[in-house]
Amino acid sequence: MNFLDGLFGPIPDQHRPWLVLIREQTARLSALVGDLRDLVHMEFHGDLRLSPEPVALDAAIRGAL
């Protein structure tokens, strides 16, 4: 049971889309934090070697959008 299920009472219809957005963005942020944690762990334990190189920033941004 969670906020969207009415854990603390009824959810007004105008609030529901915002709560859905918050839930989705929280899941994305949680996944990002988990990925960063895993990356730091791999770097610290020597499981991962990074080779930084130049990148076309405009192309990377367009690809992310």
C-alpha positions as CSV (number, residue, x, y, z in Angstrom):
1,M,0.0,0.0,0.0
2,N,1.3,3.5,-0.9
3,F,0.2,7.1,-1.3
4,L,-1.4,6.3,-4.7
5,D,-3.4,3.5,-3.1
6,G,-4.8,6.0,-0.6
7,L,-2.6,5.0,2.4
8,F,-3.4,8.3,4.1
9,G,-6.8,8.9,2.7
10,P,-8.3,9.7,-0.7
11,I,-6.1,11.3,-3.3
12,P,-7.7,14.2,-5.3
13,D,-7.7,13.6,-9.0
14,Q,-5.6,16.7,-9.7
15,H,-2.8,15.4,-7.4
16,R,-2.6,11.9,-8.8
17,P,-0.5,12.8,-11.9
18,W,2.0,14.6,-9.7
19,L,2.3,11.6,-7.4
20,V,2.8,9.3,-10.3
21,L,5.5,11.6,-11.7
22,I,7.2,11.8,-8.3
23,R,7.1,8.0,-8.0
24,E,8.6,7.5,-11.4
25,Q,11.4,10.1,-10.9
26,T,12.2,8.7,-7.5
27,A,12.7,5.2,-9.1
28,R,15.0,6.7,-11.8
29,L,17.0,8.6,-9.2
30,S,17.3,5.4,-7.0
31,A,18.5,3.5,-10.0
32,L,21.1,6.2,-10.8
33,V,22.4,6.2,-7.2
34,G,22.6,2.4,-7.3
35,D,24.6,2.5,-10.6
36,L,27.0,5.1,-9.2
37,R,27.4,3.0,-6.0
38,D,28.2,0.0,-8.2
39,L,30.7,2.0,-10.3
40,V,32.5,3.3,-7.2
41,H,32.7,-0.2,-5.8
42,M,34.1,-1.6,-9.1
43,E,36.7,1.3,-9.3
44,F,37.7,0.9,-5.7
45,H,38.2,-2.9,-5.9
46,G,40.0,-2.7,-9.2
47,D,37.3,-4.6,-11.2
48,L,37.0,-1.7,-13.6
49,R,39.5,0.4,-15.5
50,L,38.3,3.6,-17.1
51,S,39.9,5.2,-20.1
52,P,38.5,8.8,-20.4
53,E,38.4,10.2,-23.9
54,P,37.0,13.3,-25.5
55,V,33.3,13.2,-26.5
56,A,31.1,15.4,-28.7
57,L,29.0,16.9,-26.0
58,D,26.2,18.1,-28.3
59,A,25.8,14.6,-29.8
60,A,25.8,13.0,-26.3
61,I,23.1,15.4,-25.1
62,R,20.9,14.8,-28.2
63,G,21.3,11.1,-27.7
64,A,20.2,11.4,-24.1
65,L,17.1,13.3,-25.0
